[in-house]
Amino acid sequence: MTEPKDYKIAAVDRALALLEALADRPDQGVTSLAKSLGMTKSLVFRLLHTLEERGFVSRDPERAEFSLGYRIGVLGERLGKDGALLYAARPVMDMLRDQTSENVNLVVREGLKTYVLATRAGRHSIRLFAQAGRNGPLHAGGGSLLLLAYADPSVIDAALSQPLEAFTPYTITDRAKLRQALERIRANGYNIVLNDLDEGAFSVAAPITGADGTIIASISVAGAVARFDEERRESHLKAALDAAAEISERLSIHGPGENGLVKSRA
Protein backbone atom coordinates (compact mmCIF):
# COMPACT_ATOMS: atom_id res chain seq x y z
CA MET A 1 0.00 0.00 0.00
CA THR A 2 1.15 3.55 -0.70
CA GLU A 3 2.23 5.48 2.36
CA PRO A 4 -0.08 8.48 3.02
CA LYS A 5 1.62 11.77 2.22
CA ASP A 6 2.30 14.21 5.02
CA TYR A 7 1.63 17.74 3.77
CA LYS A 8 2.07 19.37 7.17
CA ILE A 9 4.50 22.30 7.29
CA ALA A 10 6.42 21.93 10.54
CA ALA A 11 7.18 25.64 11.00
CA VAL A 12 3.52 26.59 10.62
CA ASP A 13 2.47 23.82 12.99
CA ARG A 14 4.93 25.07 15.63
CA ALA A 15 3.81 28.67 15.23
CA LEU A 16 0.19 27.68 15.75
CA ALA A 17 1.11 25.59 18.79
CA LEU A 18 2.87 28.64 20.21
CA LEU A 19 -0.21 30.84 19.67
CA GLU A 20 -2.41 28.24 21.36
CA ALA A 21 0.00 28.14 24.31
CA LEU A 22 -0.25 31.92 24.70
CA ALA A 23 -4.04 31.75 24.42
CA ASP A 24 -4.05 29.15 27.19
CA ARG A 25 -1.64 31.13 29.42
CA PRO A 26 -0.67 34.70 28.47
CA ASP A 27 2.45 36.55 29.65
CA GLN A 28 5.02 33.84 29.08
CA GLY A 29 8.69 34.20 28.34
CA VAL A 30 10.86 32.37 25.84
CA THR A 31 12.14 29.87 28.41
CA SER A 32 8.75 28.76 29.71
CA LEU A 33 7.33 28.50 26.20
CA ALA A 34 10.27 26.44 24.99
CA LYS A 35 9.90 24.08 27.95
CA SER A 36 6.14 23.59 27.63
CA LEU A 37 6.25 23.14 23.84
CA GLY A 38 9.38 20.98 23.71
CA MET A 39 11.20 23.40 21.41
CA THR A 40 14.59 25.06 21.62
CA LYS A 41 14.72 28.61 22.95
CA SER A 42 16.30 29.74 19.70
CA LEU A 43 13.39 28.39 17.66
CA VAL A 44 10.80 29.88 20.01
CA PHE A 45 12.54 33.26 19.86
CA ARG A 46 12.49 33.26 16.04
CA LEU A 47 8.83 32.25 15.94
CA LEU A 48 7.90 34.94 18.45
CA HIS A 49 9.87 37.57 16.54
CA THR A 50 8.08 36.68 13.29
CA LEU A 51 4.64 36.63 14.89
CA GLU A 52 5.31 39.91 16.69
CA GLU A 53 6.23 41.64 13.43
CA ARG A 54 2.88 40.53 11.96
CA GLY A 55 0.90 41.63 15.03
CA PHE A 56 -0.12 38.16 16.17
CA VAL A 57 2.04 38.39 19.30
CA SER A 58 2.76 41.37 21.55
CA ARG A 59 5.82 41.70 23.83
CA ASP A 60 6.13 43.41 27.17
CA PRO A 61 9.61 45.01 26.83
CA GLU A 62 10.11 45.40 30.58
CA ARG A 63 9.34 41.78 31.53
CA ALA A 64 10.28 40.15 28.21
CA GLU A 65 6.98 38.29 28.24
CA PHE A 66 4.63 37.63 25.35
CA SER A 67 0.85 37.57 24.86
CA LEU A 68 -1.50 37.33 21.88
CA GLY A 69 -1.45 40.41 19.62
CA TYR A 70 -4.14 42.60 18.11
CA ARG A 71 -4.26 40.68 14.82
CA ILE A 72 -5.82 37.70 16.59
CA GLY A 73 -8.74 39.92 17.59
CA VAL A 74 -9.06 41.31 14.06
CA LEU A 75 -9.33 37.84 12.55
CA GLY A 76 -11.75 36.70 15.23
CA GLU A 77 -13.97 39.72 14.65
CA ARG A 78 -14.05 39.08 10.91
CA LEU A 79 -14.96 35.44 11.35
CA GLY A 80 -17.49 35.93 14.14
CA LYS A 81 -18.93 33.36 16.51
CA ASP A 82 -21.41 31.82 14.09
CA GLY A 83 -18.81 31.76 11.32
CA ALA A 84 -16.33 29.91 13.52
CA LEU A 85 -19.03 27.43 14.52
CA LEU A 86 -19.99 26.82 10.90
CA TYR A 87 -16.40 26.24 9.81
CA ALA A 88 -15.90 23.77 12.63
CA ALA A 89 -19.22 21.99 12.13
CA ARG A 90 -19.50 21.56 8.35
CA PRO A 91 -17.34 18.45 7.84
CA VAL A 92 -18.69 16.88 11.04
CA MET A 93 -22.27 17.44 9.91
CA ASP A 94 -21.49 15.77 6.59
CA MET A 95 -19.99 12.80 8.40
CA LEU A 96 -22.96 12.53 10.78
CA ARG A 97 -25.45 12.63 7.89
CA ASP A 98 -23.52 9.93 6.03
CA GLN A 99 -23.28 7.83 9.18
CA THR A 100 -26.99 7.97 10.08
CA SER A 101 -28.62 8.69 6.69
CA GLU A 102 -30.90 11.10 8.58
CA ASN A 103 -31.32 14.89 8.65
CA VAL A 104 -28.69 16.76 10.65
CA ASN A 105 -29.39 20.19 12.18
CA LEU A 106 -27.10 22.78 13.75
CA VAL A 107 -29.09 25.13 16.00
CA VAL A 108 -28.17 28.14 18.16
CA ARG A 109 -30.24 30.27 20.52
CA GLU A 110 -31.12 33.87 19.65
CA GLY A 111 -32.81 35.43 22.66
CA LEU A 112 -36.05 33.56 23.27
CA LYS A 113 -35.99 31.77 19.91
CA THR A 114 -33.75 29.30 18.15
CA TYR A 115 -32.00 29.85 14.84
CA VAL A 116 -31.17 27.02 12.45
CA LEU A 117 -27.61 27.78 11.41
CA ALA A 118 -27.20 24.87 8.98
CA THR A 119 -28.80 21.59 7.96
CA ARG A 120 -27.86 18.47 6.02
CA ALA A 121 -30.64 16.61 4.22
CA GLY A 122 -30.89 12.90 4.99
CA ARG A 123 -31.21 10.04 2.53
CA HIS A 124 -34.93 9.64 3.31
CA SER A 125 -37.80 11.86 2.24
CA ILE A 126 -39.38 13.64 5.21
CA ARG A 127 -40.39 17.27 5.66
CA LEU A 128 -39.21 18.71 8.98
CA PHE A 129 -39.54 22.06 10.73
CA ALA A 130 -35.81 22.79 10.70
CA GLN A 131 -34.58 24.73 7.68
CA ALA A 132 -31.40 26.80 7.49
CA GLY A 133 -32.09 30.42 8.37
CA ARG A 134 -35.36 29.64 10.12
CA ASN A 135 -36.30 30.74 13.65
CA GLY A 136 -38.05 28.29 15.91
CA PRO A 137 -39.43 27.93 19.43
CA LEU A 138 -37.34 27.16 22.49
CA HIS A 139 -39.92 24.91 24.15
CA ALA A 140 -40.20 22.25 21.42
CA GLY A 141 -37.72 20.27 19.34
CA GLY A 142 -34.69 18.22 20.29
CA GLY A 143 -32.02 20.89 19.88
CA SER A 144 -34.27 23.73 21.04
CA LEU A 145 -35.16 22.15 24.37
CA LEU A 146 -31.54 21.22 24.92
CA LEU A 147 -30.42 24.82 24.44
CA LEU A 148 -33.14 26.02 26.78
CA ALA A 149 -32.07 23.49 29.40
CA TYR A 150 -28.53 24.91 29.44
CA ALA A 151 -29.56 28.58 29.26
CA ASP A 152 -29.34 30.96 32.21
CA PRO A 153 -32.24 30.62 34.68
CA SER A 154 -33.45 34.08 33.65
CA VAL A 155 -33.76 32.91 30.04
CA ILE A 156 -35.66 29.80 31.13
CA ASP A 157 -38.06 31.90 33.21
CA ALA A 158 -38.63 34.34 30.33
CA ALA A 159 -39.17 31.54 27.78
CA LEU A 160 -41.66 29.74 30.00
CA SER A 161 -43.55 32.94 30.80
CA GLN A 162 -44.51 33.32 27.12
CA PRO A 163 -47.53 31.63 25.52
CA LEU A 164 -46.40 28.08 24.70
CA GLU A 165 -47.70 27.00 21.31
CA ALA A 166 -48.71 23.36 20.80
CA PHE A 167 -47.24 22.31 17.46
CA THR A 168 -48.56 18.75 17.80
CA PRO A 169 -50.68 16.93 20.41
CA TYR A 170 -47.38 15.85 22.00
CA THR A 171 -45.85 19.32 22.52
CA ILE A 172 -45.30 19.97 26.23
CA THR A 173 -47.07 23.20 27.15
CA ASP A 174 -47.40 22.59 30.88
CA ARG A 175 -44.71 24.73 32.52
CA ALA A 176 -44.09 22.39 35.45
CA LYS A 177 -43.64 19.43 33.11
CA LEU A 178 -41.33 21.52 30.91
CA ARG A 179 -39.11 22.33 33.88
CA GLN A 180 -38.95 18.63 34.71
CA ALA A 181 -37.96 17.90 31.10
CA LEU A 182 -35.19 20.52 31.27
CA GLU A 183 -33.84 18.99 34.49
CA ARG A 184 -33.82 15.58 32.84
CA ILE A 185 -31.90 16.95 29.83
CA ARG A 186 -29.25 18.50 32.08
CA ALA A 187 -28.93 15.25 34.02
CA ASN A 188 -28.57 13.16 30.85
CA GLY A 189 -26.41 15.58 28.85
CA TYR A 190 -28.53 15.08 25.72
CA ASN A 191 -32.15 15.25 24.53
CA ILE A 192 -34.36 12.79 22.66
CA VAL A 193 -37.88 13.80 21.62
CA LEU A 194 -40.65 12.19 19.58
CA ASN A 195 -43.46 14.01 17.76
CA ASP A 196 -43.25 17.25 19.77
CA LEU A 197 -42.41 19.69 16.96
CA ASP A 198 -43.06 17.58 13.85
CA GLU A 199 -45.62 14.81 14.24
CA GLY A 200 -44.14 11.52 13.08
CA ALA A 201 -40.55 12.68 13.60
CA PHE A 202 -37.83 12.08 16.18
CA SER A 203 -34.84 14.23 17.17
CA VAL A 204 -31.67 13.23 19.01
CA ALA A 205 -29.72 16.31 20.13
CA ALA A 206 -26.32 16.79 21.78
CA PRO A 207 -24.66 19.97 23.15
CA ILE A 208 -21.72 21.81 21.57
CA THR A 209 -19.42 23.83 23.81
CA GLY A 210 -17.42 26.91 22.86
CA ALA A 211 -13.85 27.80 23.76
CA ASP A 212 -14.94 29.08 27.19
CA GLY A 213 -16.70 25.81 28.02
CA THR A 214 -20.26 27.10 27.81
CA ILE A 215 -22.85 25.43 25.60
CA ILE A 216 -23.35 27.51 22.46
CA ALA A 217 -25.22 25.23 20.04
CA SER A 218 -26.82 21.86 19.51
CA ILE A 219 -26.39 19.29 16.80
CA SER A 220 -29.19 16.85 16.17
CA VAL A 221 -30.13 13.81 14.11
CA ALA A 222 -33.76 13.88 12.99
CA GLY A 223 -35.99 11.62 10.93
CA ALA A 224 -39.16 9.54 10.84
CA VAL A 225 -40.32 7.85 14.05
CA ALA A 226 -41.14 4.75 12.00
CA ARG A 227 -37.38 4.13 11.57
CA PHE A 228 -36.50 4.95 15.19
CA ASP A 229 -36.13 1.55 16.84
CA GLU A 230 -34.03 0.80 19.94
CA GLU A 231 -30.92 -0.04 17.93
CA ARG A 232 -31.05 3.24 16.00
CA ARG A 233 -31.79 5.14 19.20
CA GLU A 234 -28.51 3.99 20.68
CA SER A 235 -26.47 4.38 17.50
CA HIS A 236 -27.89 7.83 16.67
CA LEU A 237 -27.31 9.02 20.23
CA LYS A 238 -23.69 7.89 20.20
CA ALA A 239 -23.16 9.45 16.77
CA ALA A 240 -24.68 12.78 17.86
CA LEU A 241 -22.64 12.89 21.09
CA ASP A 242 -19.44 12.05 19.19
CA ALA A 243 -20.16 14.74 16.60
CA ALA A 244 -20.84 17.34 19.29
CA ALA A 245 -17.59 16.42 21.05
CA GLU A 246 -15.65 16.71 17.78
CA ILE A 247 -17.06 20.16 17.01
CA SER A 248 -16.45 21.28 20.60
CA GLU A 249 -12.83 20.16 20.33
CA ARG A 250 -12.41 22.08 17.09
CA LEU A 251 -13.68 25.19 18.88
CA SER A 252 -11.51 24.73 21.96
CA ILE A 253 -8.39 26.80 22.56
CA HIS A 254 -6.21 23.75 22.15
CA GLY A 255 -7.77 22.62 18.88
CA PRO A 256 -8.16 19.08 17.50
CA GLY A 257 -5.67 16.52 18.70
CA GLU A 258 -4.30 18.72 21.49
CA ASN A 259 -6.23 16.97 24.27
CA GLY A 260 -8.05 20.16 25.16
CA LEU A 261 -10.59 19.86 27.96
CA VAL A 262 -14.17 20.26 26.77
CA LYS A 263 -16.40 21.35 29.62
CA SER A 264 -20.15 21.77 29.83
CA ARG A 265 -22.20 24.12 31.94
CA ALA A 266 -24.97 22.58 34.01
C-alpha positions as CSV (number, residue, x, y, z in Angstrom):
1,M,0.0,0.0,0.0
2,T,1.1,3.5,-0.7
3,E,2.2,5.5,2.4
4,P,-0.1,8.5,3.0
5,K,1.6,11.8,2.2
6,D,2.3,14.2,5.0
7,Y,1.6,17.7,3.8
8,K,2.1,19.4,7.2
9,I,4.5,22.3,7.3
10,A,6.4,21.9,10.5
11,A,7.2,25.6,11.0
12,V,3.5,26.6,10.6
13,D,2.5,23.8,13.0
14,R,4.9,25.1,15.6
15,A,3.8,28.7,15.2
16,L,0.2,27.7,15.8
17,A,1.1,25.6,18.8
18,L,2.9,28.6,20.2
19,L,-0.2,30.8,19.7
20,E,-2.4,28.2,21.4
21,A,0.0,28.1,24.3
22,L,-0.2,31.9,24.7
23,A,-4.0,31.8,24.4
24,D,-4.0,29.2,27.2
25,R,-1.6,31.1,29.4
26,P,-0.7,34.7,28.5
27,D,2.4,36.6,29.7
28,Q,5.0,33.8,29.1
29,G,8.7,34.2,28.3
30,V,10.9,32.4,25.8
31,T,12.1,29.9,28.4
32,S,8.8,28.8,29.7
33,L,7.3,28.5,26.2
34,A,10.3,26.4,25.0
35,K,9.9,24.1,28.0
36,S,6.1,23.6,27.6
37,L,6.2,23.1,23.8
38,G,9.4,21.0,23.7
39,M,11.2,23.4,21.4
40,T,14.6,25.1,21.6
41,K,14.7,28.6,22.9
42,S,16.3,29.7,19.7
43,L,13.4,28.4,17.7
44,V,10.8,29.9,20.0
45,F,12.5,33.3,19.9
46,R,12.5,33.3,16.0
47,L,8.8,32.3,15.9
48,L,7.9,34.9,18.4
49,H,9.9,37.6,16.5
50,T,8.1,36.7,13.3
51,L,4.6,36.6,14.9
52,E,5.3,39.9,16.7
53,E,6.2,41.6,13.4
54,R,2.9,40.5,12.0
55,G,0.9,41.6,15.0
56,F,-0.1,38.2,16.2
57,V,2.0,38.4,19.3
58,S,2.8,41.4,21.6
59,R,5.8,41.7,23.8
60,D,6.1,43.4,27.2
61,P,9.6,45.0,26.8
62,E,10.1,45.4,30.6
63,R,9.3,41.8,31.5
64,A,10.3,40.2,28.2
65,E,7.0,38.3,28.2
66,F,4.6,37.6,25.4
67,S,0.8,37.6,24.9
68,L,-1.5,37.3,21.9
69,G,-1.5,40.4,19.6
70,Y,-4.1,42.6,18.1
71,R,-4.3,40.7,14.8
72,I,-5.8,37.7,16.6
73,G,-8.7,39.9,17.6
74,V,-9.1,41.3,14.1
75,L,-9.3,37.8,12.5
76,G,-11.7,36.7,15.2
77,E,-14.0,39.7,14.7
78,R,-14.1,39.1,10.9
79,L,-15.0,35.4,11.4
80,G,-17.5,35.9,14.1
81,K,-18.9,33.4,16.5
82,D,-21.4,31.8,14.1
83,G,-18.8,31.8,11.3
84,A,-16.3,29.9,13.5
85,L,-19.0,27.4,14.5
86,L,-20.0,26.8,10.9
87,Y,-16.4,26.2,9.8
88,A,-15.9,23.8,12.6
89,A,-19.2,22.0,12.1
90,R,-19.5,21.6,8.3
91,P,-17.3,18.5,7.8
92,V,-18.7,16.9,11.0
93,M,-22.3,17.4,9.9
94,D,-21.5,15.8,6.6
95,M,-20.0,12.8,8.4
96,L,-23.0,12.5,10.8
97,R,-25.5,12.6,7.9
98,D,-23.5,9.9,6.0
99,Q,-23.3,7.8,9.2
100,T,-27.0,8.0,10.1
101,S,-28.6,8.7,6.7
102,E,-30.9,11.1,8.6
103,N,-31.3,14.9,8.6
104,V,-28.7,16.8,10.6
105,N,-29.4,20.2,12.2
106,L,-27.1,22.8,13.7
107,V,-29.1,25.1,16.0
108,V,-28.2,28.1,18.2
109,R,-30.2,30.3,20.5
110,E,-31.1,33.9,19.7
111,G,-32.8,35.4,22.7
112,L,-36.1,33.6,23.3
113,K,-36.0,31.8,19.9
114,T,-33.7,29.3,18.2
115,Y,-32.0,29.8,14.8
116,V,-31.2,27.0,12.5
117,L,-27.6,27.8,11.4
118,A,-27.2,24.9,9.0
119,T,-28.8,21.6,8.0
120,R,-27.9,18.5,6.0
121,A,-30.6,16.6,4.2
122,G,-30.9,12.9,5.0
123,R,-31.2,10.0,2.5
124,H,-34.9,9.6,3.3
125,S,-37.8,11.9,2.2
126,I,-39.4,13.6,5.2
127,R,-40.4,17.3,5.7
128,L,-39.2,18.7,9.0
129,F,-39.5,22.1,10.7
130,A,-35.8,22.8,10.7
131,Q,-34.6,24.7,7.7
132,A,-31.4,26.8,7.5
133,G,-32.1,30.4,8.4
134,R,-35.4,29.6,10.1
135,N,-36.3,30.7,13.6
136,G,-38.1,28.3,15.9
137,P,-39.4,27.9,19.4
138,L,-37.3,27.2,22.5
139,H,-39.9,24.9,24.2
140,A,-40.2,22.3,21.4
141,G,-37.7,20.3,19.3
142,G,-34.7,18.2,20.3
143,G,-32.0,20.9,19.9
144,S,-34.3,23.7,21.0
145,L,-35.2,22.2,24.4
146,L,-31.5,21.2,24.9
147,L,-30.4,24.8,24.4
148,L,-33.1,26.0,26.8
149,A,-32.1,23.5,29.4
150,Y,-28.5,24.9,29.4
151,A,-29.6,28.6,29.3
152,D,-29.3,31.0,32.2
153,P,-32.2,30.6,34.7
154,S,-33.5,34.1,33.7
155,V,-33.8,32.9,30.0
156,I,-35.7,29.8,31.1
157,D,-38.1,31.9,33.2
158,A,-38.6,34.3,30.3
159,A,-39.2,31.5,27.8
160,L,-41.7,29.7,30.0
161,S,-43.6,32.9,30.8
162,Q,-44.5,33.3,27.1
163,P,-47.5,31.6,25.5
164,L,-46.4,28.1,24.7
165,E,-47.7,27.0,21.3
166,A,-48.7,23.4,20.8
167,F,-47.2,22.3,17.5
168,T,-48.6,18.7,17.8
169,P,-50.7,16.9,20.4
170,Y,-47.4,15.9,22.0
171,T,-45.8,19.3,22.5
172,I,-45.3,20.0,26.2
173,T,-47.1,23.2,27.2
174,D,-47.4,22.6,30.9
175,R,-44.7,24.7,32.5
176,A,-44.1,22.4,35.4
177,K,-43.6,19.4,33.1
178,L,-41.3,21.5,30.9
179,R,-39.1,22.3,33.9
180,Q,-38.9,18.6,34.7
181,A,-38.0,17.9,31.1
182,L,-35.2,20.5,31.3
183,E,-33.8,19.0,34.5
184,R,-33.8,15.6,32.8
185,I,-31.9,17.0,29.8
186,R,-29.2,18.5,32.1
187,A,-28.9,15.2,34.0
188,N,-28.6,13.2,30.8
189,G,-26.4,15.6,28.8
190,Y,-28.5,15.1,25.7
191,N,-32.1,15.2,24.5
192,I,-34.4,12.8,22.7
193,V,-37.9,13.8,21.6
194,L,-40.7,12.2,19.6
195,N,-43.5,14.0,17.8
196,D,-43.2,17.3,19.8
197,L,-42.4,19.7,17.0
198,D,-43.1,17.6,13.9
199,E,-45.6,14.8,14.2
200,G,-44.1,11.5,13.1
201,A,-40.6,12.7,13.6
202,F,-37.8,12.1,16.2
203,S,-34.8,14.2,17.2
204,V,-31.7,13.2,19.0
205,A,-29.7,16.3,20.1
206,A,-26.3,16.8,21.8
207,P,-24.7,20.0,23.2
208,I,-21.7,21.8,21.6
209,T,-19.4,23.8,23.8
210,G,-17.4,26.9,22.9
211,A,-13.9,27.8,23.8
212,D,-14.9,29.1,27.2
213,G,-16.7,25.8,28.0
214,T,-20.3,27.1,27.8
215,I,-22.8,25.4,25.6
216,I,-23.4,27.5,22.5
217,A,-25.2,25.2,20.0
218,S,-26.8,21.9,19.5
219,I,-26.4,19.3,16.8
220,S,-29.2,16.8,16.2
221,V,-30.1,13.8,14.1
222,A,-33.8,13.9,13.0
223,G,-36.0,11.6,10.9
224,A,-39.2,9.5,10.8
225,V,-40.3,7.8,14.1
226,A,-41.1,4.7,12.0
227,R,-37.4,4.1,11.6
228,F,-36.5,4.9,15.2
229,D,-36.1,1.5,16.8
230,E,-34.0,0.8,19.9
231,E,-30.9,0.0,17.9
232,R,-31.1,3.2,16.0
233,R,-31.8,5.1,19.2
234,E,-28.5,4.0,20.7
235,S,-26.5,4.4,17.5
236,H,-27.9,7.8,16.7
237,L,-27.3,9.0,20.2
238,K,-23.7,7.9,20.2
239,A,-23.2,9.4,16.8
240,A,-24.7,12.8,17.9
241,L,-22.6,12.9,21.1
242,D,-19.4,12.0,19.2
243,A,-20.2,14.7,16.6
244,A,-20.8,17.3,19.3
245,A,-17.6,16.4,21.0
246,E,-15.7,16.7,17.8
247,I,-17.1,20.2,17.0
248,S,-16.4,21.3,20.6
249,E,-12.8,20.2,20.3
250,R,-12.4,22.1,17.1
251,L,-13.7,25.2,18.9
252,S,-11.5,24.7,22.0
253,I,-8.4,26.8,22.6
254,H,-6.2,23.7,22.2
255,G,-7.8,22.6,18.9
256,P,-8.2,19.1,17.5
257,G,-5.7,16.5,18.7
258,E,-4.3,18.7,21.5
259,N,-6.2,17.0,24.3
260,G,-8.1,20.2,25.2
261,L,-10.6,19.9,28.0
262,V,-14.2,20.3,26.8
263,K,-16.4,21.4,29.6
264,S,-20.2,21.8,29.8
265,R,-22.2,24.1,31.9
266,A,-25.0,22.6,34.0
